[in-house]
Amino acid sequence: MYKEIDSYALRDLLKKDKNIHLIDIRDNYHYISGCIPNAKNIPTNYLITNPSDYLEKREEYYFYCNSGSTSRRLCQFLANKGYHVVNIEDGYTGYLDSM
């Protein structure tokens, strides 16, 4: 099971803790074109192929894509593998709209 939050809740969380594990799963081109501050870029295919190379099961990770649909599927996949994950349900687009 995974959790979901919207970009407004993410903004509140980032005000309290800038050290969360925030991961942008879009390709590098989209990441360098604009991302949520302090996000690390790990494209989806890397996380599906070898999640243990990038994630630890004892940590919690927040994932976003452009709209929230790809990150939702990834969160479901990773949660089934035993990872603690949170989907940003409205993605980067929602984050921009929340500004």
Long-range contacts (C-beta under 8 A, 24 or more apart in sequence): 1-79, 2-75, 2-76, 2-78, 2-79, 2-85, 2-86, 2-87, 3-85, 3-86, 3-87, 4-72, 4-75, 4-86, 4-87, 4-88, 4-89, 5-62, 5-86, 5-87, 5-88, 5-89, 6-88, 6-89, 6-90, 6-94, 6-98, 7-88, 7-90, 7-91, 7-94, 7-95, 7-97, 7-98, 8-98, 10-36, 10-62, 10-88, 10-95, 11-95, 11-98, 14-38, 20-60, 20-62, 21-59, 21-60, 21-61, 21-62, 22-61, 22-62, 22-64, 23-47, 23-61, 23-62, 23-63, 23-64, 24-64, 24-65, 24-92, 25-63, 25-64, 25-65, 25-70, 25-71, 25-74, 26-65, 26-66, 26-92, 30-66, 30-92, 34-92, 34-96, 35-92, 36-64, 36-92, 36-95, 39-64, 44-70, 44-74, 47-74, 47-78, 48-74, 48-77, 51-78, 51-81, 51-83, 55-83, 57-82, 57-83, 57-84, 58-84, 59-84, 60-84, 60-85, 60-86, 61-85, 61-86, 62-86, 62-88, 63-87, 63-88, 64-88, 64-91, 64-92, 64-95, 65-91, 65-92, 66-91, 66-92, 66-93, 67-91, 67-92, 67-93, 67-94, 68-94
